[in-house]
Amino acid sequence: MKVLLLTRYGRTGVTSRIRFLQYLPYLKSHGVEVHVAPFLEDDYVASLYKGNRSIKAIAAAYWRRLKQLLGAGNYDLLWIEKELIPWIPAIPERVVGSYVVDYDDAVFHNYDLHASSLVRLILGNKIRSVMSRARTVVVGNEYLAEYARQAGAADIQFVPTVVDLEHYPPPEFVQRETFTIGWIGTPWTARYLPAIAPALKEVCSRGNVRIVLIGSGEVNLGVPVEVRAWSETTEARDIGEIDVGIMPLPDEPFEQGKCGYKLLQYMVSGLPVVASPVGANRKIVDEGTTGHLAGTHNEWVQALERLRENPAMRLKMGKEARLRVERTYSVQAQAPRILEVLEKARRASHPRSP
């Protein structure tokens, strides 16, 4: 089977890497030839995280995608990240061949909840159209699945966001003198951290606590923080140096579509987690077993204090968290599902194919 994979980004784009690229070795070993065709290049992503947006690079991306689509007929199946070309109507999806489209966040709210009434008018139903024309819609949580059902998608498959166990070796459980609260993400998602700044300040005020932020850029939380640059080669090591991982989120429509990737990174590293009860977080976190869900200031403080004061609890939760990821939220567990989804879509598109 020959598949044209049309991602939004290359390896520096988190979603493209974790929803698609980390499956490629498994797919190759099972006879699936995947040609990767990103919309935006890695240099653009790096500059975007620094606050720079190149109009020239964006224009080049649109031209590059059009050229990629000219060769789509040479493939058995298209595998698309969210949409073929952002910010234009779903015209390309109407003319290309059979495709599988994947969603791990509520990208449709970029259009249907946009501040501009003109954008809402022209693009408000774009993703519904993309989903309804797809051979298969792959979703990372129930919020996205419900949207696909309302769009009239013919086939909806749930595949959670996952981590690669080979990238995160079995953790060594270390008793540290200083309780370390950690967070990993991008400068874009770091905007969620100030909401729990008062809770972090209260926990830190009791002493012997530090906060490590990986990939956030500069963030003012009213307490001292250690900011580390993100790198794919160092992220597992950096996460391994914290005691509890956090994931605050507001309970808003776009965030309902989040699939909890950073929680999985903490959990596969043998860490308990504290997260907002939003979107996939509710399903990923087994309350009291792998971590805690916290929706208010007091709940955040109590959860972090409980874990701070009880190293044995952290150890037990961390071991359970690792096992939960191994069973359900790993590449090793879900790669056969991805292969099955692609093969099923190919057979439906080419009924006489073996």
ABEGO torsion letter per residue (X at the ends): XBBBBBBABBAABAAAAAAAAAAAAAAAAAGBBBBBBBABBAAAAAAAAAGBBBAAAAAAAAAAAAAAAAAAAABABBBBBGBABBGBBAAAAAABBBBBBBBABBAAAAAAABABAAAAAAAAAAAAAAAAABABBBBABAAAAAAAAAAGBABBBBBBBBBBAAABBBBBBBBBABBBBBBBEBAAAAAAAAAAAAAAAAAAAAEGBBBBBBGAEBBBAGBBBBBBBBBAAAAAAAAAABABBBBBBBBBAAAAABAGAAAAAAAAAGBBBBBBBBEAAAAABBBGAAEBBBABAAAAAAAAAAAAABAAAAAAAAAAAAAAAAAAABAAAAAAAAAAAAAAAAAAABAABX
